Amino acid sequence: MSGKGIKSDLEHVDRHQISDAEYGDAPEFTDDMLKKAVIREGDKVIHDPSGKAGKPSRAMAKDL
């Protein structure tokens, strides 16, 4: 860790209440977006459409 820390006032951010006007800025979720989403509960992957969850990557070696 670099020790620089975060420069945001996290207490202020946590206290922020989202206004009705701010909801208009957020994009709509489409069915396609939700199908591609990786869904987690804590560190456990519940749904991974790529099928990569729980599969360790394999090291590859190439000799030239």
C-alpha positions in Angstrom: 0.0 0.0 0.0 1.4 3.4 -0.9 0.2 5.2 2.2 -1.4 8.1 0.3 -4.9 7.1 1.4 -8.2 8.0 -0.2 -9.0 11.7 -0.5 -12.8 11.3 -0.4 -14.8 12.3 2.6 -16.3 8.8 3.1 -18.5 9.9 6.0 -20.1 12.6 3.8 -20.5 10.1 1.0 -22.2 7.6 3.4 -24.6 10.2 4.7 -25.7 11.3 1.2 -29.3 10.6 0.4 -30.0 10.1 -3.3 -32.5 12.6 -4.6 -35.3 11.9 -7.2 -33.3 14.0 -9.7 -30.2 11.7 -9.3 -32.2 8.6 -10.1 -32.7 10.0 -13.6 -28.9 9.9 -14.2 -28.6 6.2 -13.5 -28.8 3.9 -16.5 -31.6 1.4 -16.8 -30.6 -2.3 -16.4 -31.5 -4.4 -19.4 -32.2 -8.1 -19.4 -29.0 -8.6 -21.4 -27.0 -6.8 -18.8 -28.5 -8.9 -16.0 -27.8 -12.1 -17.9 -24.1 -11.2 -18.2 -23.8 -10.1 -14.5 -21.6 -11.9 -12.0 -23.7 -12.2 -8.9 -21.9 -12.6 -5.5 -22.9 -13.0 -1.9 -19.9 -11.8 0.0 -16.9 -13.6 -1.5 -19.0 -16.5 -2.9 -20.0 -16.3 -6.6 -23.7 -17.3 -7.0 -24.0 -16.8 -10.8 -21.2 -16.5 -13.3 -22.4 -16.6 -16.9 -18.8 -17.0 -18.2 -18.5 -20.3 -16.3 -15.1 -19.2 -14.9 -16.1 -19.2 -11.2 -14.3 -21.8 -9.2 -12.0 -22.8 -12.2 -8.4 -21.9 -11.6 -6.5 -20.6 -14.5 -3.8 -22.9 -16.0 -0.3 -21.8 -16.5 0.9 -22.1 -20.1 4.5 -22.4 -21.3 5.7 -21.8 -24.8 9.1 -22.9 -25.9 10.4 -21.0 -28.9 
